[in-house]
Amino acid sequence: MGPIIQGIVFILLQILFLYKWVVIISALISWVRPDPYNPVVRFLRGATEPVFYRIRRWMPFVYVSGVDLSPIVVLLGIIFLEIVIKGYFPLAMM
């Protein structure tokens, strides 16, 4: 595998890793009443809410009894993508 493809795969995996943490932090912050004008909260909402909205629209059952399960669906999707990418490009991990 060429070094350019290895680099692209490595960067993609790093982006998925970082976005996974953004989703986790956003879900944890949603348990408290954060200040909506805080720049960190605005970034987290702006980075995750469009994805959560699409998940809620495509799978209306993920919002059950006031509990939003869309972050779990997003995390499972990210983990699935990481496994698929690592399966197709095993040398990119070295």
PDB file of N, CA, C and O in Angstrom, chain B, residues numbered from 101:
ATOM      1  N   MET B 101       0.851  -1.169   0.000  1.00  0.00           N
ATOM      2  CA  MET B 101       0.000   0.000   0.000  1.00  0.00           C
ATOM      3  C   MET B 101       0.895   1.229   0.000  1.00  0.00           C
ATOM      4  O   MET B 101       1.912   1.284   0.691  1.00  0.00           O
ATOM      5  N   GLY B 102       0.492   2.200  -0.784  1.00  0.00           N
ATOM      6  CA  GLY B 102       1.287   3.405  -0.917  1.00  0.00           C
ATOM      7  C   GLY B 102       1.263   4.270   0.324  1.00  0.00           C
ATOM      8  O   GLY B 102       0.302   4.242   1.093  1.00  0.00           O
ATOM      9  N   PRO B 103       2.316   5.036   0.517  1.00  0.00           N
ATOM     10  CA  PRO B 103       2.371   5.897   1.706  1.00  0.00           C
ATOM     11  C   PRO B 103       1.300   6.980   1.714  1.00  0.00           C
ATOM     12  O   PRO B 103       0.888   7.427   2.784  1.00  0.00           O
ATOM     13  N   ILE B 104       0.844   7.409   0.543  1.00  0.00           N
ATOM     14  CA  ILE B 104      -0.214   8.427   0.498  1.00  0.00           C
ATOM     15  C   ILE B 104      -1.521   7.848   1.030  1.00  0.00           C
ATOM     16  O   ILE B 104      -2.217   8.489   1.818  1.00  0.00           O
ATOM     17  N   ILE B 105      -1.847   6.642   0.598  1.00  0.00           N
ATOM     18  CA  ILE B 105      -3.074   5.994   1.078  1.00  0.00           C
ATOM     19  C   ILE B 105      -2.970   5.712   2.573  1.00  0.00           C
ATOM     20  O   ILE B 105      -3.939   5.894   3.310  1.00  0.00           O
ATOM     21  N   GLN B 106      -1.796   5.266   3.022  1.00  0.00           N
ATOM     22  CA  GLN B 106      -1.598   5.038   4.457  1.00  0.00           C
ATOM     23  C   GLN B 106      -1.818   6.325   5.244  1.00  0.00           C
ATOM     24  O   GLN B 106      -2.437   6.308   6.308  1.00  0.00           O
ATOM     25  N   GLY B 107      -1.317   7.431   4.727  1.00  0.00           N
ATOM     26  CA  GLY B 107      -1.501   8.713   5.399  1.00  0.00           C
ATOM     27  C   GLY B 107      -2.952   9.136   5.456  1.00  0.00           C
ATOM     28  O   GLY B 107      -3.426   9.620   6.483  1.00  0.00           O
ATOM     29  N   ILE B 108      -3.655   8.952   4.352  1.00  0.00           N
ATOM     30  CA  ILE B 108      -5.083   9.306   4.306  1.00  0.00           C
ATOM     31  C   ILE B 108      -5.878   8.451   5.284  1.00  0.00           C
ATOM     32  O   ILE B 108      -6.730   8.960   6.013  1.00  0.00           O
ATOM     33  N   VAL B 109      -5.596   7.148   5.298  1.00  0.00           N
ATOM     34  CA  VAL B 109      -6.302   6.246   6.207  1.00  0.00           C
ATOM     35  C   VAL B 109      -5.993   6.616   7.657  1.00  0.00           C
ATOM     36  O   VAL B 109      -6.891   6.619   8.499  1.00  0.00           O
ATOM     37  N   PHE B 110      -4.735   6.927   7.953  1.00  0.00           N
ATOM     38  CA  PHE B 110      -4.351   7.322   9.309  1.00  0.00           C
ATOM     39  C   PHE B 110      -5.090   8.583   9.740  1.00  0.00           C
ATOM     40  O   PHE B 110      -5.614   8.645  10.853  1.00  0.00           O
ATOM     41  N   ILE B 111      -5.136   9.582   8.872  1.00  0.00           N
ATOM     42  CA  ILE B 111      -5.832  10.831   9.197  1.00  0.00           C
ATOM     43  C   ILE B 111      -7.324  10.584   9.388  1.00  0.00           C
ATOM     44  O   ILE B 111      -7.932  11.139  10.303  1.00  0.00           O
ATOM     45  N   LEU B 112      -7.915   9.756   8.534  1.00  0.00           N
ATOM     46  CA  LEU B 112      -9.339   9.431   8.673  1.00  0.00           C
ATOM     47  C   LEU B 112      -9.625   8.741  10.003  1.00  0.00           C
ATOM     48  O   LEU B 112     -10.618   9.052  10.661  1.00  0.00           O
ATOM     49  N   LEU B 113      -8.771   7.818  10.398  1.00  0.00           N
ATOM     50  CA  LEU B 113      -8.957   7.135  11.680  1.00  0.00           C
ATOM     51  C   LEU B 113      -8.801   8.104  12.853  1.00  0.00           C
ATOM     52  O   LEU B 113      -9.513   7.980  13.850  1.00  0.00           O
ATOM     53  N   GLN B 114      -7.890   9.056  12.749  1.00  0.00           N
ATOM     54  CA  GLN B 114      -7.729  10.046  13.808  1.00  0.00           C
ATOM     55  C   GLN B 114      -8.949  10.958  13.907  1.00  0.00           C
ATOM     56  O   GLN B 114      -9.371  11.317  15.006  1.00  0.00           O
ATOM     57  N   ILE B 115      -9.512  11.329  12.762  1.00  0.00           N
ATOM     58  CA  ILE B 115     -10.720  12.161  12.764  1.00  0.00           C
ATOM     59  C   ILE B 115     -11.881  11.399  13.400  1.00  0.00           C
ATOM     60  O   ILE B 115     -12.639  11.968  14.186  1.00  0.00           O
ATOM     61  N   LEU B 116     -12.023  10.124  13.068  1.00  0.00           N
ATOM     62  CA  LEU B 116     -13.080   9.312  13.679  1.00  0.00           C
ATOM     63  C   LEU B 116     -12.873   9.192  15.187  1.00  0.00           C
ATOM     64  O   LEU B 116     -13.833   9.258  15.955  1.00  0.00           O
ATOM     65  N   PHE B 117     -11.622   9.015  15.610  1.00  0.00           N
ATOM     66  CA  PHE B 117     -11.311   8.922  17.038  1.00  0.00           C
ATOM     67  C   PHE B 117     -11.694  10.216  17.756  1.00  0.00           C
ATOM     68  O   PHE B 117     -12.316  10.173  18.818  1.00  0.00           O
ATOM     69  N   LEU B 118     -11.328  11.363  17.186  1.00  0.00           N
ATOM     70  CA  LEU B 118     -11.655  12.646  17.808  1.00  0.00           C
ATOM     71  C   LEU B 118     -13.162  12.897  17.831  1.00  0.00           C
ATOM     72  O   LEU B 118     -13.698  13.390  18.823  1.00  0.00           O
ATOM     73  N   TYR B 119     -13.844  12.555  16.735  1.00  0.00           N
ATOM     74  CA  TYR B 119     -15.291  12.780  16.702  1.00  0.00           C
ATOM     75  C   TYR B 119     -16.009  11.866  17.696  1.00  0.00           C
ATOM     76  O   TYR B 119     -17.039  12.237  18.260  1.00  0.00           O
ATOM     77  N   LYS B 120     -15.458  10.674  17.905  1.00  0.00           N
ATOM     78  CA  LYS B 120     -16.039   9.779  18.906  1.00  0.00           C
ATOM     79  C   LYS B 120     -16.004  10.449  20.279  1.00  0.00           C
ATOM     80  O   LYS B 120     -16.975  10.361  21.031  1.00  0.00           O
ATOM     81  N   TRP B 121     -14.904  11.113  20.612  1.00  0.00           N
ATOM     82  CA  TRP B 121     -14.812  11.801  21.890  1.00  0.00           C
ATOM     83  C   TRP B 121     -15.702  13.036  21.942  1.00  0.00           C
ATOM     84  O   TRP B 121     -16.233  13.366  23.003  1.00  0.00           O
ATOM     85  N   VAL B 122     -15.872  13.714  20.830  1.00  0.00           N
ATOM     86  CA  VAL B 122     -16.791  14.854  20.792  1.00  0.00           C
ATOM     87  C   VAL B 122     -18.215  14.385  21.079  1.00  0.00           C
ATOM     88  O   VAL B 122     -18.950  15.047  21.811  1.00  0.00           O
ATOM     89  N   VAL B 123     -18.608  13.244  20.506  1.00  0.00           N
ATOM     90  CA  VAL B 123     -19.950  12.696  20.750  1.00  0.00           C
ATOM     91  C   VAL B 123     -20.102  12.305  22.215  1.00  0.00           C
ATOM     92  O   VAL B 123     -21.133  12.589  22.825  1.00  0.00           O
ATOM     93  N   ILE B 124     -19.103  11.664  22.782  1.00  0.00           N
ATOM     94  CA  ILE B 124     -19.177  11.247  24.192  1.00  0.00           C
ATOM     95  C   ILE B 124     -19.282  12.455  25.106  1.00  0.00           C
ATOM     96  O   ILE B 124     -20.115  12.469  26.012  1.00  0.00           O
ATOM     97  N   ILE B 125     -18.460  13.462  24.887  1.00  0.00           N
ATOM     98  CA  ILE B 125     -18.494  14.658  25.733  1.00  0.00           C
ATOM     99  C   ILE B 125     -19.815  15.397  25.565  1.00  0.00           C
ATOM    100  O   ILE B 125     -20.370  15.905  26.539  1.00  0.00           O
ATOM    101  N   SER B 126     -20.317  15.461  24.349  1.00  0.00           N
ATOM    102  CA  SER B 126     -21.609  16.116  24.105  1.00  0.00           C
ATOM    103  C   SER B 126     -22.741  15.393  24.825  1.00  0.00           C
ATOM    104  O   SER B 126     -23.634  16.028  25.386  1.00  0.00           O
ATOM    105  N   ALA B 127     -22.702  14.064  24.807  1.00  0.00           N
ATOM    106  CA  ALA B 127     -23.734  13.297  25.511  1.00  0.00           C
ATOM    107  C   ALA B 127     -23.645  13.503  27.018  1.00  0.00           C
ATOM    108  O   ALA B 127     -24.670  13.628  27.687  1.00  0.00           O
ATOM    109  N   LEU B 128     -22.440  13.540  27.552  1.00  0.00           N
ATOM    110  CA  LEU B 128     -22.279  13.757  28.993  1.00  0.00           C
ATOM    111  C   LEU B 128     -22.720  15.158  29.398  1.00  0.00           C
ATOM    112  O   LEU B 128     -23.333  15.336  30.450  1.00  0.00           O
ATOM    113  N   ILE B 129     -22.415  16.143  28.576  1.00  0.00           N
ATOM    114  CA  ILE B 129     -22.811  17.522  28.896  1.00  0.00           C
ATOM    115  C   ILE B 129     -24.328  17.681  28.836  1.00  0.00           C
ATOM    116  O   ILE B 129     -24.887  18.528  29.533  1.00  0.00           O
ATOM    117  N   SER B 130     -25.000  16.879  28.012  1.00  0.00           N
ATOM    118  CA  SER B 130     -26.453  17.005  27.902  1.00  0.00           C
ATOM    119  C   SER B 130     -27.170  16.564  29.185  1.00  0.00           C
ATOM    120  O   SER B 130     -28.357  16.847  29.350  1.00  0.00           O
ATOM    121  N   TRP B 131     -26.479  15.889  30.079  1.00  0.00           N
ATOM    122  CA  TRP B 131     -27.090  15.458  31.340  1.00  0.00           C
ATOM    123  C   TRP B 131     -27.247  16.594  32.326  1.00  0.00           C
ATOM    124  O   TRP B 131     -28.064  16.509  33.243  1.00  0.00           O
ATOM    125  N   VAL B 132     -26.473  17.665  32.153  1.00  0.00           N
ATOM    126  CA  VAL B 132     -26.581  18.830  33.030  1.00  0.00           C
ATOM    127  C   VAL B 132     -27.147  19.986  32.206  1.00  0.00           C
ATOM    128  O   VAL B 132     -27.339  19.858  30.997  1.00  0.00           O
ATOM    129  N   ARG B 133     -27.402  21.074  32.845  1.00  0.00           N
ATOM    130  CA  ARG B 133     -27.925  22.250  32.149  1.00  0.00           C
ATOM    131  C   ARG B 133     -26.769  23.200  31.851  1.00  0.00           C
ATOM    132  O   ARG B 133     -26.516  24.123  32.625  1.00  0.00           O
ATOM    133  N   PRO B 134     -26.063  22.987  30.738  1.00  0.00           N
ATOM    134  CA  PRO B 134     -24.924  23.871  30.447  1.00  0.00           C
ATOM    135  C   PRO B 134     -25.399  25.221  29.939  1.00  0.00           C
ATOM    136  O   PRO B 134     -26.514  25.366  29.437  1.00  0.00           O
ATOM    137  N   ASP B 135     -24.533  26.188  30.081  1.00  0.00           N
ATOM    138  CA  ASP B 135     -24.810  27.521  29.564  1.00  0.00           C
ATOM    139  C   ASP B 135     -24.808  27.455  28.038  1.00  0.00           C
ATOM    140  O   ASP B 135     -23.772  27.140  27.453  1.00  0.00           O
ATOM    141  N   PRO B 136     -25.930  27.741  27.370  1.00  0.00           N
ATOM    142  CA  PRO B 136     -25.973  27.625  25.906  1.00  0.00           C
ATOM    143  C   PRO B 136     -25.099  28.642  25.178  1.00  0.00           C
ATOM    144  O   PRO B 136     -24.867  28.498  23.978  1.00  0.00           O
ATOM    145  N   TYR B 137     -24.608  29.666  25.878  1.00  0.00           N
ATOM    146  CA  TYR B 137     -23.764  30.668  25.239  1.00  0.00           C
ATOM    147  C   TYR B 137     -22.270  30.385  25.426  1.00  0.00           C
ATOM    148  O   TYR B 137     -21.427  31.118  24.909  1.00  0.00           O
ATOM    149  N   ASN B 138     -21.948  29.327  26.162  1.00  0.00           N
ATOM    150  CA  ASN B 138     -20.558  28.934  26.344  1.00  0.00           C
ATOM    151  C   ASN B 138     -20.006  28.464  24.998  1.00  0.00           C
ATOM    152  O   ASN B 138     -20.656  27.665  24.323  1.00  0.00           O
ATOM    153  N   PRO B 139     -18.829  28.934  24.590  1.00  0.00           N
ATOM    154  CA  PRO B 139     -18.290  28.555  23.281  1.00  0.00           C
ATOM    155  C   PRO B 139     -18.038  27.054  23.137  1.00  0.00           C
ATOM    156  O   PRO B 139     -18.200  26.503  22.048  1.00  0.00           O
ATOM    157  N   VAL B 140     -17.646  26.392  24.217  1.00  0.00           N
ATOM    158  CA  VAL B 140     -17.403  24.949  24.145  1.00  0.00           C
ATOM    159  C   VAL B 140     -18.721  24.213  23.909  1.00  0.00           C
ATOM    160  O   VAL B 140     -18.791  23.302  23.083  1.00  0.00           O
ATOM    161  N   VAL B 141     -19.749  24.606  24.628  1.00  0.00           N
ATOM    162  CA  VAL B 141     -21.061  23.973  24.468  1.00  0.00           C
ATOM    163  C   VAL B 141     -21.596  24.237  23.063  1.00  0.00           C
ATOM    164  O   VAL B 141     -22.168  23.343  22.439  1.00  0.00           O
ATOM    165  N   ARG B 142     -21.416  25.447  22.568  1.00  0.00           N
ATOM    166  CA  ARG B 142     -21.882  25.766  21.211  1.00  0.00           C
ATOM    167  C   ARG B 142     -21.143  24.943  20.166  1.00  0.00           C
ATOM    168  O   ARG B 142     -21.749  24.482  19.199  1.00  0.00           O
ATOM    169  N   PHE B 143     -19.825  24.754  20.352  1.00  0.00           N
ATOM    170  CA  PHE B 143     -19.062  23.918  19.422  1.00  0.00           C
ATOM    171  C   PHE B 143     -19.558  22.476  19.460  1.00  0.00           C
ATOM    172  O   PHE B 143     -19.776  21.865  18.413  1.00  0.00           O
ATOM    173  N   LEU B 144     -19.737  21.931  20.662  1.00  0.00           N
ATOM    174  CA  LEU B 144     -20.188  20.543  20.779  1.00  0.00           C
ATOM    175  C   LEU B 144     -21.562  20.355  20.148  1.00  0.00           C
ATOM    176  O   LEU B 144     -21.789  19.386  19.423  1.00  0.00           O
ATOM    177  N   ARG B 145     -22.473  21.274  20.420  1.00  0.00           N
ATOM    178  CA  ARG B 145     -23.807  21.180  19.825  1.00  0.00           C
ATOM    179  C   ARG B 145     -23.743  21.329  18.308  1.00  0.00           C
ATOM    180  O   ARG B 145     -24.421  20.603  17.581  1.00  0.00           O
ATOM    181  N   GLY B 146     -22.941  22.256  17.839  1.00  0.00           N
ATOM    182  CA  GLY B 146     -22.829  22.476  16.395  1.00  0.00           C
ATOM    183  C   GLY B 146     -22.192  21.305  15.674  1.00  0.00           C
ATOM    184  O   GLY B 146     -22.510  21.037  14.515  1.00  0.00           O
ATOM    185  N   ALA B 147     -21.287  20.601  16.356  1.00  0.00           N
ATOM    186  CA  ALA B 147     -20.596  19.477  15.731  1.00  0.00           C
ATOM    187  C   ALA B 147     -21.401  18.182  15.777  1.00  0.00           C
ATOM    188  O   ALA B 147     -21.213  17.304  14.935  1.00  0.00           O
ATOM    189  N   THR B 148     -22.293  18.061  16.754  1.00  0.00           N
ATOM    190  CA  THR B 148     -23.006  16.792  16.901  1.00  0.00           C
ATOM    191  C   THR B 148     -24.495  16.853  16.566  1.00  0.00           C
ATOM    192  O   THR B 148     -25.065  15.863  16.109  1.00  0.00           O
ATOM    193  N   GLU B 149     -25.115  17.976  16.783  1.00  0.00           N
ATOM    194  CA  GLU B 149     -26.575  18.040  16.618  1.00  0.00           C
ATOM    195  C   GLU B 149     -27.053  17.740  15.202  1.00  0.00           C
ATOM    196  O   GLU B 149     -28.093  17.096  15.064  1.00  0.00           O
ATOM    197  N   PRO B 150     -26.364  18.163  14.134  1.00  0.00           N
ATOM    198  CA  PRO B 150     -26.826  17.778  12.794  1.00  0.00           C
ATOM    199  C   PRO B 150     -26.837  16.258  12.581  1.00  0.00           C
ATOM    200  O   PRO B 150     -27.738  15.723  11.934  1.00  0.00           O
ATOM    201  N   VAL B 151     -25.841  15.578  13.123  1.00  0.00           N
ATOM    202  CA  VAL B 151     -25.794  14.116  12.987  1.00  0.00           C
ATOM    203  C   VAL B 151     -26.877  13.478  13.845  1.00  0.00           C
ATOM    204  O   VAL B 151     -27.569  12.565  13.396  1.00  0.00           O
ATOM    205  N   PHE B 152     -27.029  13.957  15.086  1.00  0.00           N
ATOM    206  CA  PHE B 152     -28.074  13.425  15.964  1.00  0.00           C
ATOM    207  C   PHE B 152     -29.464  13.641  15.356  1.00  0.00           C
ATOM    208  O   PHE B 152     -30.322  12.761  15.430  1.00  0.00           O
ATOM    209  N   TYR B 153     -29.677  14.808  14.757  1.00  0.00           N
ATOM    210  CA  TYR B 153     -30.974  15.110  14.150  1.00  0.00           C
ATOM    211  C   TYR B 153     -31.298  14.121  13.031  1.00  0.00           C
ATOM    212  O   TYR B 153     -32.422  13.627  12.934  1.00  0.00           O
ATOM    213  N   ARG B 154     -30.307  13.838  12.190  1.00  0.00           N
ATOM    214  CA  ARG B 154     -30.541  12.873  11.101  1.00  0.00           C
ATOM    215  C   ARG B 154     -30.838  11.482  11.641  1.00  0.00           C
ATOM    216  O   ARG B 154     -31.705  10.783  11.115  1.00  0.00           O
ATOM    217  N   ILE B 155     -30.131  11.076  12.681  1.00  0.00           N
ATOM    218  CA  ILE B 155     -30.387   9.767  13.287  1.00  0.00           C
ATOM    219  C   ILE B 155     -31.796   9.731  13.867  1.00  0.00           C
ATOM    220  O   ILE B 155     -32.520   8.752  13.680  1.00  0.00           O
ATOM    221  N   ARG B 156     -32.189  10.790  14.567  1.00  0.00           N
ATOM    222  CA  ARG B 156     -33.544  10.831  15.138  1.00  0.00           C
ATOM    223  C   ARG B 156     -34.617  10.831  14.050  1.00  0.00           C
ATOM    224  O   ARG B 156     -35.693  10.263  14.240  1.00  0.00           O
ATOM    225  N   ARG B 157     -34.331  11.462  12.916  1.00  0.00           N
ATOM    226  CA  ARG B 157     -35.300  11.510  11.830  1.00  0.00           C
ATOM    227  C   ARG B 157     -35.429  10.153  11.141  1.00  0.00           C
ATOM    228  O   ARG B 157     -36.534   9.727  10.805  1.00  0.00           O
ATOM    229  N   TRP B 158     -34.285   9.467  10.929  1.00  0.00           N
ATOM    230  CA  TRP B 158     -34.317   8.164  10.252  1.00  0.00           C
ATOM    231  C   TRP B 158     -34.774   7.044  11.180  1.00  0.00           C
ATOM    232  O   TRP B 158     -35.395   6.081  10.732  1.00  0.00           O
ATOM    233  N   MET B 159     -34.475   7.164  12.451  1.00  0.00           N
ATOM    234  CA  MET B 159     -34.838   6.137  13.430  1.00  0.00           C
ATOM    235  C   MET B 159     -35.584   6.797  14.581  1.00  0.00           C
ATOM    236  O   MET B 159     -34.975   7.110  15.604  1.00  0.00           O
ATOM    237  N   PRO B 160     -36.880   7.014  14.441  1.00  0.00           N
ATOM    238  CA  PRO B 160     -37.606   7.743  15.490  1.00  0.00           C
ATOM    239  C   PRO B 160     -37.663   7.007  16.822  1.00  0.00           C
ATOM    240  O   PRO B 160     -37.993   7.614  17.841  1.00  0.00           O
ATOM    241  N   PHE B 161     -37.351   5.720  16.839  1.00  0.00           N
ATOM    242  CA  PHE B 161     -37.401   4.957  18.080  1.00  0.00           C
ATOM    243  C   PHE B 161     -36.189   5.194  18.982  1.00  0.00           C
ATOM    244  O   PHE B 161     -36.153   4.668  20.094  1.00  0.00           O
ATOM    245  N   VAL B 162     -35.194   5.972  18.537  1.00  0.00           N
ATOM    246  CA  VAL B 162     -34.023   6.217  19.380  1.00  0.00           C
ATOM    247  C   VAL B 162     -34.293   7.272  20.448  1.00  0.00           C
ATOM    248  O   VAL B 162     -33.477   7.455  21.351  1.00  0.00           O
ATOM    249  N   TYR B 163     -35.422   7.966  20.359  1.00  0.00           N
ATOM    250  CA  TYR B 163     -35.805   8.914  21.393  1.00  0.00           C
ATOM    251  C   TYR B 163     -36.956   8.297  22.164  1.00  0.00           C
ATOM    252  O   TYR B 163     -38.114   8.399  21.760  1.00  0.00           O
ATOM    253  N   VAL B 164     -36.627   7.656  23.281  1.00  0.00           N
ATOM    254  CA  VAL B 164     -37.600   6.873  24.039  1.00  0.00           C
ATOM    255  C   VAL B 164     -37.783   7.484  25.419  1.00  0.00           C
ATOM    256  O   VAL B 164     -36.810   7.641  26.157  1.00  0.00           O
ATOM    257  N   SER B 165     -38.990   7.824  25.774  1.00  0.00           N
ATOM    258  CA  SER B 165     -39.346   8.326  27.103  1.00  0.00           C
ATOM    259  C   SER B 165     -38.440   9.459  27.574  1.00  0.00           C
ATOM    260  O   SER B 165     -38.032   9.487  28.735  1.00  0.00           O
ATOM    261  N   GLY B 166     -38.131  10.377  26.694  1.00  0.00           N
ATOM    262  CA  GLY B 166     -37.289  11.503  27.055  1.00  0.00           C
ATOM    263  C   GLY B 166     -35.804  11.201  27.072  1.00  0.00           C
ATOM    264  O   GLY B 166     -35.002  12.076  27.398  1.00  0.00           O
ATOM    265  N   VAL B 167     -35.419   9.972  26.724  1.00  0.00           N
ATOM    266  CA  VAL B 167     -34.004   9.588  26.683  1.00  0.00           C
ATOM    267  C   VAL B 167     -33.583   9.508  25.215  1.00  0.00           C
ATOM    268  O   VAL B 167     -34.170   8.772  24.423  1.00  0.00           O
ATOM    269  N   ASP B 168     -32.558  10.279  24.876  1.00  0.00           N
ATOM    270  CA  ASP B 168     -32.068  10.320  23.506  1.00  0.00           C
ATOM    271  C   ASP B 168     -30.947   9.298  23.341  1.00  0.00           C
ATOM    272  O   ASP B 168     -29.887   9.429  23.954  1.00  0.00           O
ATOM    273  N   LEU B 169     -31.179   8.290  22.522  1.00  0.00           N
ATOM    274  CA  LEU B 169     -30.189   7.245  22.289  1.00  0.00           C
ATOM    275  C   LEU B 169     -29.402   7.449  21.003  1.00  0.00           C
ATOM    276  O   LEU B 169     -28.619   6.583  20.612  1.00  0.00           O
ATOM    277  N   SER B 170     -29.602   8.581  20.343  1.00  0.00           N
ATOM    278  CA  SER B 170     -28.886   8.821  19.089  1.00  0.00           C
ATOM    279  C   SER B 170     -27.367   8.886  19.260  1.00  0.00           C
ATOM    280  O   SER B 170     -26.659   8.479  18.339  1.00  0.00           O
ATOM    281  N   PRO B 171     -26.814   9.380  20.395  1.00  0.00           N
ATOM    282  CA  PRO B 171     -25.357   9.313  20.537  1.00  0.00           C
ATOM    283  C   PRO B 171     -24.824   7.874  20.533  1.00  0.00           C
ATOM    284  O   PRO B 171     -23.729   7.620  20.031  1.00  0.00           O
ATOM    285  N   ILE B 172     -25.580   6.953  21.080  1.00  0.00           N
ATOM    286  CA  ILE B 172     -25.155   5.550  21.075  1.00  0.00           C
ATOM    287  C   ILE B 172     -25.130   5.014  19.651  1.00  0.00           C
ATOM    288  O   ILE B 172     -24.212   4.285  19.275  1.00  0.00           O
ATOM    289  N   VAL B 173     -26.135   5.373  18.860  1.00  0.00           N
ATOM    290  CA  VAL B 173     -26.171   4.927  17.468  1.00  0.00           C
ATOM    291  C   VAL B 173     -24.998   5.512  16.693  1.00  0.00           C
ATOM    292  O   VAL B 173     -24.383   4.821  15.881  1.00  0.00           O
ATOM    293  N   VAL B 174     -24.686   6.783  16.940  1.00  0.00           N
ATOM    294  CA  VAL B 174     -23.552   7.416  16.261  1.00  0.00           C
ATOM    295  C   VAL B 174     -22.246   6.741  16.675  1.00  0.00           C
ATOM    296  O   VAL B 174     -21.399   6.465  15.827  1.00  0.00           O
ATOM    297  N   LEU B 175     -22.077   6.473  17.965  1.00  0.00           N
ATOM    298  CA  LEU B 175     -20.859   5.795  18.421  1.00  0.00           C
ATOM    299  C   LEU B 175     -20.723   4.404  17.808  1.00  0.00           C
ATOM    300  O   LEU B 175     -19.629   4.011  17.403  1.00  0.00           O
ATOM    301  N   LEU B 176     -21.815   3.662  17.736  1.00  0.00           N
ATOM    302  CA  LEU B 176     -21.757   2.342  17.108  1.00  0.00           C
ATOM    303  C   LEU B 176     -21.385   2.454  15.628  1.00  0.00           C
ATOM    304  O   LEU B 176     -20.642   1.622  15.108  1.00  0.00           O
ATOM    305  N   GLY B 177     -21.897   3.475  14.957  1.00  0.00           N
ATOM    306  CA  GLY B 177     -21.538   3.693  13.560  1.00  0.00           C
ATOM    307  C   GLY B 177     -20.066   4.031  13.391  1.00  0.00           C
ATOM    308  O   GLY B 177     -19.419   3.550  12.460  1.00  0.00           O
ATOM    309  N   ILE B 178     -19.534   4.854  14.285  1.00  0.00           N
ATOM    310  CA  ILE B 178     -18.113   5.200  14.216  1.00  0.00           C
ATOM    311  C   ILE B 178     -17.249   3.976  14.473  1.00  0.00           C
ATOM    312  O   ILE B 178     -16.265   3.751  13.768  1.00  0.00           O
ATOM    313  N   ILE B 179     -17.606   3.190  15.469  1.00  0.00           N
ATOM    314  CA  ILE B 179     -16.847   1.974  15.766  1.00  0.00           C
ATOM    315  C   ILE B 179     -16.896   1.014  14.584  1.00  0.00           C
ATOM    316  O   ILE B 179     -15.887   0.399  14.240  1.00  0.00           O
ATOM    317  N   PHE B 180     -18.063   0.885  13.964  1.00  0.00           N
ATOM    318  CA  PHE B 180     -18.189   0.032  12.786  1.00  0.00           C
ATOM    319  C   PHE B 180     -17.269   0.512  11.663  1.00  0.00           C
ATOM    320  O   PHE B 180     -16.576  -0.292  11.039  1.00  0.00           O
ATOM    321  N   LEU B 181     -17.264   1.829  11.405  1.00  0.00           N
ATOM    322  CA  LEU B 181     -16.386   2.381  10.365  1.00  0.00           C
ATOM    323  C   LEU B 181     -14.915   2.135  10.673  1.00  0.00           C
ATOM    324  O   LEU B 181     -14.134   1.808   9.779  1.00  0.00           O
ATOM    325  N   GLU B 182     -14.538   2.294  11.944  1.00  0.00           N
ATOM    326  CA  GLU B 182     -13.148   2.044  12.318  1.00  0.00           C
ATOM    327  C   GLU B 182     -12.759   0.588  12.066  1.00  0.00           C
ATOM    328  O   GLU B 182     -11.670   0.318  11.559  1.00  0.00           O
ATOM    329  N   ILE B 183     -13.629  -0.338  12.411  1.00  0.00           N
ATOM    330  CA  ILE B 183     -13.345  -1.758  12.199  1.00  0.00           C
ATOM    331  C   ILE B 183     -13.224  -2.064  10.716  1.00  0.00           C
ATOM    332  O   ILE B 183     -12.320  -2.792  10.304  1.00  0.00           O
ATOM    333  N   VAL B 184     -14.132  -1.513   9.903  1.00  0.00           N
ATOM    334  CA  VAL B 184     -14.084  -1.755   8.456  1.00  0.00           C
ATOM    335  C   VAL B 184     -12.803  -1.180   7.857  1.00  0.00           C
ATOM    336  O   VAL B 184     -12.136  -1.839   7.060  1.00  0.00           O
ATOM    337  N   ILE B 185     -12.463   0.046   8.240  1.00  0.00           N
ATOM    338  CA  ILE B 185     -11.257   0.669   7.690  1.00  0.00           C
ATOM    339  C   ILE B 185     -10.012  -0.100   8.108  1.00  0.00           C
ATOM    340  O   ILE B 185      -9.120  -0.324   7.289  1.00  0.00           O
ATOM    341  N   LYS B 186      -9.941  -0.504   9.366  1.00  0.00           N
ATOM    342  CA  LYS B 186      -8.787  -1.262   9.837  1.00  0.00           C
ATOM    343  C   LYS B 186      -8.718  -2.631   9.179  1.00  0.00           C
ATOM    344  O   LYS B 186      -7.629  -3.176   9.001  1.00  0.00           O
ATOM    345  N   GLY B 187      -9.869  -3.197   8.814  1.00  0.00           N
ATOM    346  CA  GLY B 187      -9.888  -4.483   8.120  1.00  0.00           C
ATOM    347  C   GLY B 187      -9.386  -4.390   6.686  1.00  0.00           C
ATOM    348  O   GLY B 187      -8.701  -5.290   6.200  1.00  0.00           O
ATOM    349  N   TYR B 188      -9.728  -3.305   6.017  1.00  0.00           N
ATOM    350  CA  TYR B 188      -9.291  -3.129   4.626  1.00  0.00           C
ATOM    351  C   TYR B 188      -7.866  -2.604   4.512  1.00  0.00           C
ATOM    352  O   TYR B 188      -7.174  -2.884   3.533  1.00  0.00           O
ATOM    353  N   PHE B 189      -7.432  -1.853   5.499  1.00  0.00           N
ATOM    354  CA  PHE B 189      -6.100  -1.249   5.450  1.00  0.00           C
ATOM    355  C   PHE B 189      -5.321  -1.578   6.721  1.00  0.00           C
ATOM    356  O   PHE B 189      -5.048  -0.684   7.521  1.00  0.00           O
ATOM    357  N   PRO B 190      -4.961  -2.842   6.919  1.00  0.00           N
ATOM    358  CA  PRO B 190      -4.278  -3.215   8.182  1.00  0.00           C
ATOM    359  C   PRO B 190      -2.887  -2.604   8.308  1.00  0.00           C
ATOM    360  O   PRO B 190      -2.406  -2.419   9.426  1.00  0.00           O
ATOM    361  N   LEU B 191      -2.230  -2.288   7.203  1.00  0.00           N
ATOM    362  CA  LEU B 191      -0.875  -1.738   7.266  1.00  0.00           C
ATOM    363  C   LEU B 191      -0.864  -0.270   7.668  1.00  0.00           C
ATOM    364  O   LEU B 191       0.187   0.266   8.019  1.00  0.00           O
ATOM    365  N   ALA B 192      -2.012   0.382   7.621  1.00  0.00           N
ATOM    366  CA  ALA B 192      -2.058   1.794   7.995  1.00  0.00           C
ATOM    367  C   ALA B 192      -1.893   1.983   9.483  1.00  0.00           C
ATOM    368  O   ALA B 192      -1.659   3.104   9.933  1.00  0.00           O
ATOM    369  N   MET B 193      -2.006   0.928  10.259  1.00  0.00           N
ATOM    370  CA  MET B 193      -1.891   1.041  11.705  1.00  0.00           C
ATOM    371  C   MET B 193      -0.437   1.036  12.163  1.00  0.00           C
ATOM    372  O   MET B 193      -0.159   1.376  13.313  1.00  0.00           O
ATOM    373  N   MET B 194       0.482   0.666  11.304  1.00  0.00           N
ATOM    374  CA  MET B 194       1.900   0.558  11.689  1.00  0.00           C
ATOM    375  C   MET B 194       2.575   1.888  11.663  1.00  0.00           C
ATOM    376  O   MET B 194       3.766   1.981  11.958  1.00  0.00           O
TER     377      MET B 194
END
